[in-house]
Amino acid sequence: MNIFNFRKTRIIGLMALIFLCADVRAQKEKPFKVIAFFTAKEDLAHISFVHEANKWFPKIAAENNFIYDSTNNWNNLNDEFLSHYKVVIFLDTRPENSLQRLFFERYIKRGGAWMGFHFSAFALTPSAFNQDWNWYHNEFLGSGQYVSNTWHPTSAILKVEDSTFPALKNLPHTFKSQPNEWYRWENDLRKNPGIKILVSIDSSSFPLGNGPKPNEIWHHGYYPVVWTNTKYKMIYMNIGHNDMDYDGGTNRQLSSTFGNADQNRLIIQSLLWLGGRKIDSMITNLQVK
C-alpha cells in the first residue's frame, strides 16, 4: 500500500469513527417520554403531593433529558396513547374502569415501564377502593390489600437492601426520608420470589408515628417501602403523602416530598432506570427545594 492510499484509508476510518461516535451520542441523548396519571380529588395530602410532583418532575426532566407529561384523564389509558410513552407513572390512584385496566396490563406485558407512588397501591374491601383487581394488587404489586398505616406523617430512616441495583447506586446504606404516612400490607413480600425489595424501614426508626391511636405507632416489624417485580419493568414507592396541618385546622402543607437529596436521587435514578438509562455516578440536578 502506498502512502497516499494509507492516508486515505486512515482518513476514511477516522471519519467512520467520528460518525459512529456521533450516532451513539445521539442515541444516548435521545429523550424518553413519561406520562403521569393522577386524580387529585380525595385526600388533601395526596392532592398536595400531586401538585408538587407536577411542578418538580418537569424540572428534573429538563435536567436529565426526558420528557414529562401528565394527565387526569384516565381515558387516555389506551393502546394508542400509551404507545407514545416509555414510562407510565401513577401519582395517587389507579384506574377503576375495567377497559382502562386491560389497556394498562397489556402495556406492561408488552414491555412498558411503570412507577407508582403511595396511594396508587391502596386497596381495601370494603372501601371506596375495593380490592377488585387481582392482577394488579396480587400479581403485579404482590402486596395484596392495605392493612394499616402510621400516623401522623413522619420521617423514617430508610435502609437500602441492595446497593448493586442500578436505581440504588450512589445512595448511602441508610438515609432519612421526608415525612410520610407509611403503609403495611396484607402479603409478606419477602415470601414472593418474583418481588425484589429495594428499600425498607430501618429498625432505628422505631417507634414510628405518634398516634393518637396505638395501632398508628409501629414499634417493630419489617416494612418494605420500595420494590420491583422482576417479571416486569416496574418500581413501586410507598412515598407521596405530605404532612398537612389537619390538627390545627389550616390544612396548610407542612412538608415537601421533594425536599431531600437522597430521596430525590432514589426517585430520579428509579425513573431513569425504567427509561432504559445507564445510571451515571452523578445526577445532573437533584432539584431539592
N, C-alpha and C positions, 0 to 999 in steps of 0.2 A: 504494500500500500504506500503510495507516495504521500508527501507531507500535506499536499492540498486535500486529498481525499480523507486523510486522517483528521485534519482540522474540520472539514465539512461534516464528517461523521460525529465528531465531538460536539459541534455546534447543534446539530440536529438532536443529539442525545440530551444536551443541556436544555434545549427548548422543550423537549418532551417532558423532562423532569419538572420544569417550571410550570407547564400546563397541568401536569398531574397534581402537583402541589396546590395549584390554584383551585383545581376541581375538588380536591379533598377538603381544602379550606372552605370552599363554598358550600359543600355538603354539610360540613361540621357546623357552619354558621347558619344554616337554613333553620328558621324558627319553626317550632311545632305549635299546634293550636290547642288551647284548653278551653272547655266550656263548663261553667259552673251553674248548676241549677239551685234555686233557692225558693223558699216560700215566704219567710219573714212575716208571719201573721200571728203567731201564738205567743210564746214566752218572750218577754222584753229582753232577757239576757241573750236569747238566741237571735233576736232581731238586731240587737246591738252588735253581736259578733258578725252577722251577715253584712251589715253596713260597713263595719270596719274592714272586713275581708275584701269587699268590692272596691275599697279605696287602696288597700295595701297591695293586693295582687297585681294590679296594672303597673305599679312602680317596680315591683320585683320582675315582672315580665320584661319591661323595658331594659332593665339592667342585666338580665340573664337570657335574653334572646329567645323568648317565646311570646305567644300572643294569647292574651286572656280576654275571654268574652264571658258574659253572664246573662242569665235569663230567668224570669219567674214564670215563664210559660212552659209548663210540663208537657204540653202537646208537642213541643219540639223534640221530645224524646222519641224519635223515629229514625228509620234507617237512613233516609236521605240527609237529614240534618246532621246526624251523628257522623256520617261519612266524612265530614269536613274537619273532624277533631280527633286528635290522638289521645287526649286525656279528658275524662269526664269527672267533675267534682260535684258531690252533693254537700252543700254547705250546712243545711239544717234539717232537711226532711228527705223523704224517699217518695218515689211515685206510688200513687194509690190506684190508679187506673190499670186494669189488667193488660190492656194493649200496650201501654207505656212500659209496663214491667217486662212484657215479652220482648219489646224492642231493646230494652237495656240488657237483658240476659243474652240476647243474640249478639249485641255489640261486644259484650265481654267475651263470649265464647268464640268470637271471630278474631280475638286478639286485642281488643280495645283495652285501654287502661283506665283505672278509677282510683280516686281518692275520696274518702268520706270523713266527715268531721262529726264528733259528738252525737247529736240527736239523730243523725242520719241512720244510726244503727238501732235506735229505740224501737221497741215493740213490747206491748203488754196487753194481754187479753184478760178481762175486758178493759178497754180504754178507747180513746179517740184514735189510737194507733195500734189496732189489734195485730197479733202475730198471725197473719194470714198469707204469708209469702215464704214458704219453706225453703225454696232455692236460695233466696237472698239471706235469710237470717240463719239457717242451719247449715247450708252447703257453702255459700259464698263467704259470709262473715264467720260462720261457725259458732257464734256466740249465743244463739237462741234468744230468749226473751230477756229483757231488763228485769233485774231483781230489786236493787236498791241503789241509793246514792248517798254521798256525803253532803253535808250542809253545815255551814254556809260555804260558798265557793272559797277555796283556799289553795295556796301554793302547795306543791308536793315536791319531794326530792325524787327525781326520776332516774332509773338505772338502765343503762344501755346493755342489752342482753347479748348482742353480737356485734362487736366493733368492726368486723370484717364485711358486714353487709354494706353495700355501696351507699345507701341513704344515711348510714350512721357514721360514715367516715368523718374524721376531724372533730368529733364530739367527745367531751370528757366522759369518763365512766359513769359519773353521776352528775346531775345538774338540777338546779331549782327551776320549776315551771312557773308560769303565770298562774294566778288564781283560776280555779276551775271547779265545776261540780263533777265529781268522779263517779263513774258507774260500775256496778257489779253485775255480772251476767249469770244466766242460767247454766251455761255449759262451761266446763273446765277446759279451756283452750289448750292446756298442756297435754291433754289426752288425745288431741286431734292431730294425727300425723301429717295432715296437709297444712296445718297452721304453723307459722314461724313467728313467735313472739319477739318483737324487736325492742320494745321499751316497756318497763313495768314500774310500779311504785316501789321505791326502796323502803326497807323496813325502818329506816331512820325518820321517815315521815310520820310515824305513829306517835301519838294519836292524830288522826287526820279528820278534820271537821270539828265544829264546836256546837252542834245541835241546833235547836233545843232538844230534839228527840234523841234518845240514847242510840237508836239504830242509825242515826245520821253521823255518828262518830265511829271511825274504824280504829281498832286497837291492834289488830293483827290480820294476817292473811296474805294471799298472793293476788295481785290485781294487775292484769295486762292493761296497757294504755295504748300501745301501737303494735299492730301486727299485720302480716301479709298472709294470704293464702297462696301457697306455692303452685297451685294449679292454674292460677290466674295472675294477671298483671294488676295488682291492687295493693293499696295500703289504707288501713283504717286508723284514725287517730281519735281517741276519746278526749279531744281538746276542742273548745269552741263555745264556752259558756262564761261570759264576762260576769264579774261581780257587780251587782246593782244595789242601789240604796232602797231596798224594799222596806226594811225596818224603819228607816227614817221618813218614809213616805214621799220622797222626792223622785224615786225611780231613776236617779242620776247614775250614770256609768262610773264605777269605782275602779275598774281595772281595764287593762288592754291586753288582749290575747297576743298581739304582735309587738309587745314591748320587752322582748327578751331575746338576746342574741343567739343563745344556744337553742332555744325552742324554734326560733326563726330558721336557723340553719337546718334543723331537723325537717321542717316543713318544706323549705326550698329544695334541699337535696332529695327528699322523697319525690317531689314533683318532677325534678329533673331526671331522676332515675326512671320514673314512669314514662317520661317523654323520650326515653332512649338515650339520654346523655350520659357520657362518662363523667363521673364526679371528680372535679379537679380539687387541688389542695385548698384553693381559696374560692369562696363565693364572691361575686362581684360586689354586691351591696346587700347587706342584711336588713336594711331599712328598719332599724329599731327606732321607735318613736322617742 
